[in-house]
Amino acid sequence: MLSDVDDRVIYHGDVHEGSIHGTGTLYFGNGDRYVGQWKDGLFHGRGIYSASSGASYDGEVSASTGLRGRTCTVGKCA
C-alpha cells in the first residue's frame, strides 16, 4: 500500500522498484477511484475510472494510444 496523507490518496496493489506497476486500485481524496492496470506509475492497460459524480470510463488506456473504451454518465453510456 502506498499513501499520500495530505491529499488522501491511497493505492492498494502491485509495486515494482518503488513505482505503481501491475494491477491495483487508486483512491483519490475527492472520492474518485481507478481500478486496473499500471505501468511505471501511469494508468496503462485495462481499467475502470469512477468519478465521485457518478461518471465512469471503462476500457483501455496507454500513453501511446490514449483512451479506447466507453464513457458513462449517470444512466447513459457512449
Jmol script that loads the backbone (N, CA, C; Angstrom):
load data "model"
ATOM      1  N   MET A   1       0.839  -1.172   0.000  1.00  0.00           N
ATOM      2  CA  MET A   1       0.000   0.000   0.000  1.00  0.00           C
ATOM      3  C   MET A   1       0.887   1.240   0.000  1.00  0.00           C
ATOM      4  N   LEU A   2       0.545   2.192  -0.839  1.00  0.00           N
ATOM      5  CA  LEU A   2       1.198   3.498  -0.854  1.00  0.00           C
ATOM      6  C   LEU A   2       0.147   4.530  -0.489  1.00  0.00           C
ATOM      7  N   SER A   3       0.518   5.572   0.230  1.00  0.00           N
ATOM      8  CA  SER A   3      -0.465   6.601   0.550  1.00  0.00           C
ATOM      9  C   SER A   3       0.192   7.965   0.645  1.00  0.00           C
ATOM     10  N   ASP A   4      -0.588   8.992   0.349  1.00  0.00           N
ATOM     11  CA  ASP A   4      -0.191  10.386   0.490  1.00  0.00           C
ATOM     12  C   ASP A   4      -1.208  11.000   1.442  1.00  0.00           C
ATOM     13  N   VAL A   5      -0.845  11.170   2.690  1.00  0.00           N
ATOM     14  CA  VAL A   5      -1.787  11.579   3.730  1.00  0.00           C
ATOM     15  C   VAL A   5      -2.384  12.952   3.447  1.00  0.00           C
ATOM     16  N   ASP A   6      -1.597  13.913   2.963  1.00  0.00           N
ATOM     17  CA  ASP A   6      -2.091  15.271   2.732  1.00  0.00           C
ATOM     18  C   ASP A   6      -3.224  15.308   1.714  1.00  0.00           C
ATOM     19  N   ASP A   7      -3.086  14.612   0.610  1.00  0.00           N
ATOM     20  CA  ASP A   7      -4.112  14.596  -0.435  1.00  0.00           C
ATOM     21  C   ASP A   7      -5.081  13.431  -0.275  1.00  0.00           C
ATOM     22  N   ARG A   8      -4.871  12.598   0.719  1.00  0.00           N
ATOM     23  CA  ARG A   8      -5.687  11.417   0.984  1.00  0.00           C
ATOM     24  C   ARG A   8      -5.773  10.496  -0.226  1.00  0.00           C
ATOM     25  N   VAL A   9      -4.668  10.285  -0.877  1.00  0.00           N
ATOM     26  CA  VAL A   9      -4.578   9.346  -1.995  1.00  0.00           C
ATOM     27  C   VAL A   9      -4.033   8.036  -1.445  1.00  0.00           C
ATOM     28  N   ILE A  10      -4.746   6.954  -1.719  1.00  0.00           N
ATOM     29  CA  ILE A  10      -4.333   5.639  -1.223  1.00  0.00           C
ATOM     30  C   ILE A  10      -4.310   4.664  -2.391  1.00  0.00           C
ATOM     31  N   TYR A  11      -3.245   3.888  -2.480  1.00  0.00           N
ATOM     32  CA  TYR A  11      -3.107   2.871  -3.519  1.00  0.00           C
ATOM     33  C   TYR A  11      -2.938   1.508  -2.863  1.00  0.00           C
ATOM     34  N   HIS A  12      -3.705   0.538  -3.337  1.00  0.00           N
ATOM     35  CA  HIS A  12      -3.564  -0.861  -2.924  1.00  0.00           C
ATOM     36  C   HIS A  12      -3.267  -1.662  -4.181  1.00  0.00           C
ATOM     37  N   GLY A  13      -2.128  -2.329  -4.227  1.00  0.00           N
ATOM     38  CA  GLY A  13      -1.827  -3.153  -5.384  1.00  0.00           C
ATOM     39  C   GLY A  13      -0.350  -3.398  -5.566  1.00  0.00           C
ATOM     40  N   ASP A  14      -0.011  -3.775  -6.790  1.00  0.00           N
ATOM     41  CA  ASP A  14       1.356  -4.155  -7.128  1.00  0.00           C
ATOM     42  C   ASP A  14       2.273  -2.937  -7.236  1.00  0.00           C
ATOM     43  N   VAL A  15       3.501  -3.116  -6.760  1.00  0.00           N
ATOM     44  CA  VAL A  15       4.540  -2.088  -6.839  1.00  0.00           C
ATOM     45  C   VAL A  15       5.814  -2.774  -7.310  1.00  0.00           C
ATOM     46  N   HIS A  16       6.536  -2.121  -8.231  1.00  0.00           N
ATOM     47  CA  HIS A  16       7.801  -2.663  -8.719  1.00  0.00           C
ATOM     48  C   HIS A  16       8.850  -1.571  -8.629  1.00  0.00           C
ATOM     49  N   GLU A  17       9.916  -1.826  -7.896  1.00  0.00           N
ATOM     50  CA  GLU A  17      11.011  -0.872  -7.714  1.00  0.00           C
ATOM     51  C   GLU A  17      10.509   0.504  -7.284  1.00  0.00           C
ATOM     52  N   GLY A  18       9.560   0.524  -6.344  1.00  0.00           N
ATOM     53  CA  GLY A  18       9.054   1.769  -5.788  1.00  0.00           C
ATOM     54  C   GLY A  18       8.015   2.493  -6.614  1.00  0.00           C
ATOM     55  N   SER A  19       7.605   1.933  -7.749  1.00  0.00           N
ATOM     56  CA  SER A  19       6.629   2.566  -8.627  1.00  0.00           C
ATOM     57  C   SER A  19       5.394   1.679  -8.770  1.00  0.00           C
ATOM     58  N   ILE A  20       4.225   2.309  -8.889  1.00  0.00           N
ATOM     59  CA  ILE A  20       2.987   1.562  -9.130  1.00  0.00           C
ATOM     60  C   ILE A  20       3.137   0.841 -10.460  1.00  0.00           C
ATOM     61  N   HIS A  21       2.978  -0.478 -10.436  1.00  0.00           N
ATOM     62  CA  HIS A  21       3.220  -1.270 -11.645  1.00  0.00           C
ATOM     63  C   HIS A  21       2.528  -2.622 -11.483  1.00  0.00           C
ATOM     64  N   GLY A  22       1.628  -2.951 -12.392  1.00  0.00           N
ATOM     65  CA  GLY A  22       0.877  -4.205 -12.302  1.00  0.00           C
ATOM     66  C   GLY A  22      -0.606  -3.908 -12.203  1.00  0.00           C
ATOM     67  N   THR A  23      -1.265  -4.473 -11.205  1.00  0.00           N
ATOM     68  CA  THR A  23      -2.705  -4.299 -11.020  1.00  0.00           C
ATOM     69  C   THR A  23      -2.973  -3.724  -9.641  1.00  0.00           C
ATOM     70  N   GLY A  24      -3.884  -2.751  -9.580  1.00  0.00           N
ATOM     71  CA  GLY A  24      -4.208  -2.178  -8.287  1.00  0.00           C
ATOM     72  C   GLY A  24      -5.331  -1.166  -8.353  1.00  0.00           C
ATOM     73  N   THR A  25      -5.639  -0.602  -7.196  1.00  0.00           N
ATOM     74  CA  THR A  25      -6.705   0.390  -7.056  1.00  0.00           C
ATOM     75  C   THR A  25      -6.134   1.648  -6.420  1.00  0.00           C
ATOM     76  N   LEU A  26      -6.437   2.800  -7.033  1.00  0.00           N
ATOM     77  CA  LEU A  26      -6.023   4.093  -6.500  1.00  0.00           C
ATOM     78  C   LEU A  26      -7.273   4.852  -6.078  1.00  0.00           C
ATOM     79  N   TYR A  27      -7.317   5.257  -4.816  1.00  0.00           N
ATOM     80  CA  TYR A  27      -8.420   6.041  -4.265  1.00  0.00           C
ATOM     81  C   TYR A  27      -7.954   7.481  -4.139  1.00  0.00           C
ATOM     82  N   PHE A  28      -8.672   8.408  -4.771  1.00  0.00           N
ATOM     83  CA  PHE A  28      -8.331   9.825  -4.736  1.00  0.00           C
ATOM     84  C   PHE A  28      -9.063  10.506  -3.585  1.00  0.00           C
ATOM     85  N   GLY A  29      -8.509  11.586  -3.071  1.00  0.00           N
ATOM     86  CA  GLY A  29      -9.104  12.321  -1.969  1.00  0.00           C
ATOM     87  C   GLY A  29     -10.479  12.893  -2.272  1.00  0.00           C
ATOM     88  N   ASN A  30     -10.780  13.122  -3.560  1.00  0.00           N
ATOM     89  CA  ASN A  30     -12.076  13.694  -3.937  1.00  0.00           C
ATOM     90  C   ASN A  30     -13.167  12.633  -4.109  1.00  0.00           C
ATOM     91  N   GLY A  31     -12.846  11.357  -3.864  1.00  0.00           N
ATOM     92  CA  GLY A  31     -13.828  10.282  -3.990  1.00  0.00           C
ATOM     93  C   GLY A  31     -13.731   9.497  -5.284  1.00  0.00           C
ATOM     94  N   ASP A  32     -12.924   9.968  -6.247  1.00  0.00           N
ATOM     95  CA  ASP A  32     -12.721   9.222  -7.489  1.00  0.00           C
ATOM     96  C   ASP A  32     -11.911   7.963  -7.201  1.00  0.00           C
ATOM     97  N   ARG A  33     -11.998   6.987  -8.121  1.00  0.00           N
ATOM     98  CA  ARG A  33     -11.268   5.724  -7.934  1.00  0.00           C
ATOM     99  C   ARG A  33     -10.886   5.159  -9.306  1.00  0.00           C
ATOM    100  N   TYR A  34      -9.679   4.612  -9.402  1.00  0.00           N
ATOM    101  CA  TYR A  34      -9.246   3.888 -10.602  1.00  0.00           C
ATOM    102  C   TYR A  34      -8.874   2.473 -10.185  1.00  0.00           C
ATOM    103  N   VAL A  35      -9.482   1.488 -10.861  1.00  0.00           N
ATOM    104  CA  VAL A  35      -9.192   0.072 -10.624  1.00  0.00           C
ATOM    105  C   VAL A  35      -8.692  -0.487 -11.942  1.00  0.00           C
ATOM    106  N   GLY A  36      -7.459  -0.976 -11.964  1.00  0.00           N
ATOM    107  CA  GLY A  36      -6.967  -1.517 -13.217  1.00  0.00           C
ATOM    108  C   GLY A  36      -5.477  -1.742 -13.246  1.00  0.00           C
ATOM    109  N   GLN A  37      -4.951  -1.665 -14.459  1.00  0.00           N
ATOM    110  CA  GLN A  37      -3.550  -1.974 -14.707  1.00  0.00           C
ATOM    111  C   GLN A  37      -2.715  -0.693 -14.764  1.00  0.00           C
ATOM    112  N   TRP A  38      -1.445  -0.860 -14.383  1.00  0.00           N
ATOM    113  CA  TRP A  38      -0.495   0.247 -14.293  1.00  0.00           C
ATOM    114  C   TRP A  38       0.825  -0.155 -14.937  1.00  0.00           C
ATOM    115  N   LYS A  39       1.548   0.843 -15.427  1.00  0.00           N
ATOM    116  CA  LYS A  39       2.902   0.615 -15.925  1.00  0.00           C
ATOM    117  C   LYS A  39       3.730   1.840 -15.566  1.00  0.00           C
ATOM    118  N   ASP A  40       4.793   1.633 -14.809  1.00  0.00           N
ATOM    119  CA  ASP A  40       5.710   2.711 -14.424  1.00  0.00           C
ATOM    120  C   ASP A  40       4.994   3.914 -13.809  1.00  0.00           C
ATOM    121  N   GLY A  41       4.015   3.657 -12.952  1.00  0.00           N
ATOM    122  CA  GLY A  41       3.324   4.720 -12.239  1.00  0.00           C
ATOM    123  C   GLY A  41       2.176   5.384 -12.978  1.00  0.00           C
ATOM    124  N   LEU A  42       1.846   4.909 -14.194  1.00  0.00           N
ATOM    125  CA  LEU A  42       0.780   5.507 -15.001  1.00  0.00           C
ATOM    126  C   LEU A  42      -0.313   4.493 -15.293  1.00  0.00           C
ATOM    127  N   PHE A  43      -1.560   4.987 -15.499  1.00  0.00           N
ATOM    128  CA  PHE A  43      -2.630   4.106 -15.963  1.00  0.00           C
ATOM    129  C   PHE A  43      -2.152   3.475 -17.261  1.00  0.00           C
ATOM    130  N   HIS A  44      -2.258   2.168 -17.390  1.00  0.00           N
ATOM    131  CA  HIS A  44      -1.809   1.507 -18.621  1.00  0.00           C
ATOM    132  C   HIS A  44      -2.457   0.132 -18.712  1.00  0.00           C
ATOM    133  N   GLY A  45      -3.262  -0.077 -19.742  1.00  0.00           N
ATOM    134  CA  GLY A  45      -3.961  -1.344 -19.915  1.00  0.00           C
ATOM    135  C   GLY A  45      -5.431  -1.190 -19.583  1.00  0.00           C
ATOM    136  N   ARG A  46      -6.036  -2.265 -19.173  1.00  0.00           N
ATOM    137  CA  ARG A  46      -7.465  -2.294 -18.873  1.00  0.00           C
ATOM    138  C   ARG A  46      -7.735  -1.660 -17.517  1.00  0.00           C
ATOM    139  N   GLY A  47      -8.792  -0.823 -17.453  1.00  0.00           N
ATOM    140  CA  GLY A  47      -9.141  -0.222 -16.181  1.00  0.00           C
ATOM    141  C   GLY A  47     -10.496   0.444 -16.181  1.00  0.00           C
ATOM    142  N   ILE A  48     -10.964   0.752 -14.998  1.00  0.00           N
ATOM    143  CA  ILE A  48     -12.220   1.475 -14.811  1.00  0.00           C
ATOM    144  C   ILE A  48     -11.934   2.669 -13.906  1.00  0.00           C
ATOM    145  N   TYR A  49     -12.218   3.863 -14.417  1.00  0.00           N
ATOM    146  CA  TYR A  49     -12.091   5.089 -13.630  1.00  0.00           C
ATOM    147  C   TYR A  49     -13.502   5.521 -13.255  1.00  0.00           C
ATOM    148  N   SER A  50     -13.785   5.606 -11.981  1.00  0.00           N
ATOM    149  CA  SER A  50     -15.104   6.001 -11.496  1.00  0.00           C
ATOM    150  C   SER A  50     -14.983   7.329 -10.763  1.00  0.00           C
ATOM    151  N   ALA A  51     -15.694   8.337 -11.265  1.00  0.00           N
ATOM    152  CA  ALA A  51     -15.677   9.658 -10.639  1.00  0.00           C
ATOM    153  C   ALA A  51     -16.728   9.728  -9.539  1.00  0.00           C
ATOM    154  N   SER A  52     -16.498  10.561  -8.559  1.00  0.00           N
ATOM    155  CA  SER A  52     -17.451  10.710  -7.458  1.00  0.00           C
ATOM    156  C   SER A  52     -18.790  11.265  -7.945  1.00  0.00           C
ATOM    157  N   SER A  53     -18.805  11.890  -9.124  1.00  0.00           N
ATOM    158  CA  SER A  53     -20.037  12.437  -9.709  1.00  0.00           C
ATOM    159  C   SER A  53     -20.961  11.351 -10.250  1.00  0.00           C
ATOM    160  N   GLY A  54     -20.437  10.118 -10.383  1.00  0.00           N
ATOM    161  CA  GLY A  54     -21.214   9.021 -10.954  1.00  0.00           C
ATOM    162  C   GLY A  54     -20.782   8.677 -12.367  1.00  0.00           C
ATOM    163  N   ALA A  55     -19.999   9.542 -13.007  1.00  0.00           N
ATOM    164  CA  ALA A  55     -19.481   9.253 -14.344  1.00  0.00           C
ATOM    165  C   ALA A  55     -18.378   8.205 -14.239  1.00  0.00           C
ATOM    166  N   SER A  56     -18.173   7.453 -15.331  1.00  0.00           N
ATOM    167  CA  SER A  56     -17.106   6.453 -15.318  1.00  0.00           C
ATOM    168  C   SER A  56     -16.562   6.228 -16.719  1.00  0.00           C
ATOM    169  N   TYR A  57     -15.361   5.670 -16.775  1.00  0.00           N
ATOM    170  CA  TYR A  57     -14.718   5.269 -18.021  1.00  0.00           C
ATOM    171  C   TYR A  57     -14.291   3.825 -17.845  1.00  0.00           C
ATOM    172  N   ASP A  58     -14.604   2.980 -18.835  1.00  0.00           N
ATOM    173  CA  ASP A  58     -14.273   1.557 -18.781  1.00  0.00           C
ATOM    174  C   ASP A  58     -13.599   1.195 -20.096  1.00  0.00           C
ATOM    175  N   GLY A  59     -12.333   0.817 -20.051  1.00  0.00           N
ATOM    176  CA  GLY A  59     -11.649   0.454 -21.279  1.00  0.00           C
ATOM    177  C   GLY A  59     -10.146   0.394 -21.133  1.00  0.00           C
ATOM    178  N   GLU A  60      -9.472   0.604 -22.254  1.00  0.00           N
ATOM    179  CA  GLU A  60      -8.014   0.545 -22.332  1.00  0.00           C
ATOM    180  C   GLU A  60      -7.448   1.959 -22.318  1.00  0.00           C
ATOM    181  N   VAL A  61      -6.293   2.108 -21.696  1.00  0.00           N
ATOM    182  CA  VAL A  61      -5.610   3.396 -21.688  1.00  0.00           C
ATOM    183  C   VAL A  61      -4.106   3.156 -21.774  1.00  0.00           C
ATOM    184  N   SER A  62      -3.423   3.975 -22.576  1.00  0.00           N
ATOM    185  CA  SER A  62      -1.962   3.926 -22.639  1.00  0.00           C
ATOM    186  C   SER A  62      -1.446   5.279 -23.099  1.00  0.00           C
ATOM    187  N   ALA A  63      -0.193   5.545 -22.824  1.00  0.00           N
ATOM    188  CA  ALA A  63       0.415   6.810 -23.229  1.00  0.00           C
ATOM    189  C   ALA A  63       0.457   6.945 -24.744  1.00  0.00           C
ATOM    190  N   SER A  64       0.619   5.836 -25.468  1.00  0.00           N
ATOM    191  CA  SER A  64       0.756   5.906 -26.925  1.00  0.00           C
ATOM    192  C   SER A  64      -0.581   5.967 -27.658  1.00  0.00           C
ATOM    193  N   THR A  65      -1.635   5.318 -27.138  1.00  0.00           N
ATOM    194  CA  THR A  65      -2.916   5.283 -27.851  1.00  0.00           C
ATOM    195  C   THR A  65      -4.015   6.094 -27.192  1.00  0.00           C
ATOM    196  N   GLY A  66      -3.801   6.579 -25.983  1.00  0.00           N
ATOM    197  CA  GLY A  66      -4.837   7.325 -25.276  1.00  0.00           C
ATOM    198  C   GLY A  66      -5.927   6.404 -24.762  1.00  0.00           C
ATOM    199  N   LEU A  67      -7.173   6.886 -24.801  1.00  0.00           N
ATOM    200  CA  LEU A  67      -8.305   6.123 -24.282  1.00  0.00           C
ATOM    201  C   LEU A  67      -9.002   5.343 -25.389  1.00  0.00           C
ATOM    202  N   ARG A  68      -9.349   4.098 -25.092  1.00  0.00           N
ATOM    203  CA  ARG A  68     -10.164   3.288 -26.000  1.00  0.00           C
ATOM    204  C   ARG A  68     -11.151   2.506 -25.143  1.00  0.00           C
ATOM    205  N   GLY A  69     -12.384   2.976 -25.104  1.00  0.00           N
ATOM    206  CA  GLY A  69     -13.387   2.318 -24.282  1.00  0.00           C
ATOM    207  C   GLY A  69     -14.664   3.113 -24.307  1.00  0.00           C
ATOM    208  N   ARG A  70     -15.439   3.017 -23.232  1.00  0.00           N
ATOM    209  CA  ARG A  70     -16.683   3.769 -23.207  1.00  0.00           C
ATOM    210  C   ARG A  70     -16.768   4.613 -21.947  1.00  0.00           C
ATOM    211  N   THR A  71     -17.354   5.793 -22.128  1.00  0.00           N
ATOM    212  CA  THR A  71     -17.550   6.724 -21.034  1.00  0.00           C
ATOM    213  C   THR A  71     -19.025   6.731 -20.676  1.00  0.00           C
ATOM    214  N   CYS A  72     -19.321   6.703 -19.397  1.00  0.00           N
ATOM    215  CA  CYS A  72     -20.707   6.701 -18.935  1.00  0.00           C
ATOM    216  C   CYS A  72     -20.928   7.852 -17.965  1.00  0.00           C
ATOM    217  N   THR A  73     -22.048   8.541 -18.144  1.00  0.00           N
ATOM    218  CA  THR A  73     -22.518   9.465 -17.133  1.00  0.00           C
ATOM    219  C   THR A  73     -23.675   8.750 -16.452  1.00  0.00           C
ATOM    220  N   VAL A  74     -24.249   9.329 -15.468  1.00  0.00           N
ATOM    221  CA  VAL A  74     -25.303   8.645 -14.720  1.00  0.00           C
ATOM    222  C   VAL A  74     -26.435   8.244 -15.667  1.00  0.00           C
ATOM    223  N   GLY A  75     -26.588   6.919 -15.862  1.00  0.00           N
ATOM    224  CA  GLY A  75     -27.671   6.385 -16.681  1.00  0.00           C
ATOM    225  C   GLY A  75     -27.469   6.425 -18.181  1.00  0.00           C
ATOM    226  N   LYS A  76     -26.316   6.863 -18.665  1.00  0.00           N
ATOM    227  CA  LYS A  76     -26.108   6.995 -20.110  1.00  0.00           C
ATOM    228  C   LYS A  76     -24.670   6.658 -20.469  1.00  0.00           C
ATOM    229  N   CYS A  77     -24.467   5.694 -21.390  1.00  0.00           N
ATOM    230  CA  CYS A  77     -23.123   5.308 -21.828  1.00  0.00           C
ATOM    231  C   CYS A  77     -22.942   5.588 -23.311  1.00  0.00           C
ATOM    232  N   ALA A  78     -21.726   5.982 -23.678  1.00  0.00           N
ATOM    233  CA  ALA A  78     -21.412   6.244 -25.091  1.00  0.00           C
ATOM    234  C   ALA A  78     -20.303   5.317 -25.538  1.00  0.00           C
TER     235      ALA A  78
END
end "model"
wireframe off; spacefill off
backbone 0.3
color backbone group
